[in-house]
Amino acid sequence: MLLLRTDDVLALAKPAGVSMATSSRTGKSEREIVARLLDACGVRDGGPLHLVHRLDVGTSGVVLLARTEAAHRALSRALQEKTAAKTYRALVWGHPVPARGRIDLPLGRDPKDGRKMRVAKEGKASATAYRTLRRYRGLADLEVSPETGRTHQIRVHLAAKGHPVVGDDLYGGSERWHGVRNPRLRDALSGVGHPLLHAARIVVPALSLDVEAPLPPDYGRLLSLLAPGDPRSARGEG
């Protein structure tokens, strides 16, 4: 989905399942990744586009692409200097205590599994702020704001506090549905094939950007099951 197109920036709503990882391998160049992202979002753009930041393959939400070299430099600087603010939504298991807080735990690569990160004393400083939008039975809908940009940061921080993201098979969030009693909800949770983590908003004051992406259908459907008849859940509001 196209969220915004200006002379400088293209903002897209990335669906879950689209990889943004670049490498020297065939099919993994920046140009090829951008082409697949555009195709997945149903967007055409003939000009050169530059990746500025990335989302994990299973994460949905706002992605910014720079349309000029100057915009690329400005966006990269804003992200590096932490003047850009990112806000995520996460559906997690359990109820974080306190309902609003900050997780400050250093992160490093897991030596036993190169795909994963872990809390490590020798790791890089990492901080994530969160607030509970709504509690459900056994689940909570959170608004999450990473203060640093480590790999898998939100997922690892929430899992370290005992609240893995629903559907996260790397960090313990994909199997807890076995304990859910409601059969419709249990079936829906068992069918989640990716972490329910969504990049909902990004604000870049330097470029007067404020872009939001609506919740993806699978996230919205689960909220509706958790609170049937509540229009806020159908719209993804907390």
HUFEN-V785483 format. One record per helix or strand. SS is the DSSP state (2 for helix, 1 for strand). FROM is the first residue (numbers start at 1). LEN is the number of residues. If there is no record, write none. Layout:
BEGIN
SS	FROM	LEN
SS	FROM	LEN
END
This chain:
BEGIN
1	2	4
1	9	6
2	30	12
1	50	2
1	60	7
2	69	12
1	84	10
1	100	5
1	107	3
1	117	3
1	124	1
1	127	10
1	139	8
2	153	8
1	165	1
2	176	4
2	183	8
1	197	8
2	205	3
1	209	4
2	217	10
2	231	5
END
